[in-house]
Amino acid sequence: MVRALGRELQPSGLDTREIDRAAGNKTCRILPTARVIGVSMDFLAARAAEADLGPVTARGMSQNARLQGETYDRNMLTTGIPIGQALASDGWIDGPDLQIVNIADHFTRPSKRRARDEAEEAQQQAQWRAFHRRRARYTTKEAAEALARTDTPTLLLRGVVETTPFAGTLRRSHGEFDCALVLPPGLVTARAIRAAGRAMPHGMITFGDAKSWRRRGRLDDGDKRAAVALQVALYGEAAKLAWGDRLAAAVGPVGLVVNPPASGGLSIAKLTVLDLSEMTAALHQIRERADAAVRAVDAGLAPDVAAGARLSKRDPAANRAAVKALLRFGDWNASCLQACPMAQACRRHVEDTGQVTRIGPAAAQAAPVTSIDRLAQLREGAAPTVAEDDVAEQIRRARDLLGPPVALPWQRPAGGQGRVAA
Ligand code: SF4
């Protein structure tokens, strides 16, 4: 059924952001379903906007941020020398000897030209898929050779790993990592062992990501670093599955984030070690839950598909029915607003269906009351059931302390601050 919903579409592989997004909302069943169909959340949000179920959510980086990111990436990931210097000064490698292999130098990127029609778009997608597959094969070969070297550590730049097992897509998915330090057995330094927290007898491979935001302190930027840790953990876990046992044994439990210093030029690299254990566990959790989530959606969608629902750019009614059907399987929470292009459509859905999650984190205090209508009835003095007694008691105490409750925004008359009848 899930695939029938996307039968008009060409499924595609997905980039790592789409996979990472699932860690932000582990109970959302739209995310794994979209991955099985092979569509991005941006695509779904565009279909939702077409069906008037949510606003257009075109989001982009500011030009300044994009330029800064591109400049920093170019400075770090072309020759890799600044990263090599930082690795040497932080003790990750002994001395300046470092073999640097830029995987991107060995391949020509396919055209990024906007396709004129669907046939050309399909042809471009096929070229990109072949490009990723070839780079992934080459990266595996270079990583194996790097681990077998006995005299020098190696820094791989812009390598590619297959991420299909985590993406859960029909088509193969790949992710491009910024850098990976490969320390062969015998060249694993004390600094690397200290970071890993254990001996690494098979050598150590540490993935890293370059980010152009400035490194302020070791404990700053927690949210940003958590996002990078998730991405780096994905490269590590995907590599373990794709690279075979010998290389997998060397993938370390930490990652690196490469930032410019708090002040100074964008050509300097500062390194921060990321502990990947939590993010690795989150990734495996997402993977394990995905199958069950998609099975549940599959069963739930049957009547909609039978009635003609399908994601379509040509048939607005079928598209609207498909998006509406999918929205039933979301689990909106306030953090979706930052993380997912579907957030506005999902929020509108929970509001329209009176789900208590619409009120954000306070919804946890309202459990086991799950509908806003019922919550409003309790606020208005309805007799609670046994299960609702605690919530009703809280409302009573709040009323004693604060006076009659102010109407929730959707209960107010236009422009008013109305009170709910006690
Ligand atoms: S916004 Fe909707 S689709 Fe996106 S994570 Fe939240 S619930 Fe899932």
Residues whose N, C-alpha, C, O or C-beta is under 5 A from the ligand:
A	BS01	SF4	N25 C28 I30 G330 D331 W332 C336 C340 M342 A343 C346
